[in-house]
Amino acid sequence: MALHFRSHLSTVDTEYGTVLLDERTGAYWQLNRTGATVIRILLEGHDPEEAAEALITTFDVGAEQARSDVAALVAALHEARLVTS
């Protein structure tokens, strides 16, 4: 499942993660390093399982938690209408 940001979304990487700005509404989201890692991997065209594997190997998180976190982030981004897949 490749993920794509919508055209009205601006992003800025910070030392803490990534900030997303919805230019239509002015709303913004701060993603921590874990969330930024997931987004980067999905935007590169990899699937959620590969994003979860990256969390498992990079951060101190179990497989079940990693999969749950990836799914929750993707769902939240879709609900906010920030991404398409």
Stockholm file with secondary structure:
# STOCKHOLM 1.0

chainA/1-85         MALHFRSHLSTVDTEYGTVLLDERTGAYWQLNRTGATVIRILLEGHDPEEAAEALITTFDVGAEQARSDVAALVAALHEARLVTS
#=GR chainA/1-85 SS CCCEECTTEEEEEETTEEEEEETTTCCEEEEEHHHHHHHHHHHTTCCHHHHHHHHHHHSSCCHHHHHHHHHHHHHHHHHTTCEEC
#=GC SS_cons        CCCEECTTEEEEEETTEEEEEETTTCCEEEEEHHHHHHHHHHHTTCCHHHHHHHHHHHSSCCHHHHHHHHHHHHHHHHHTTCEEC
//
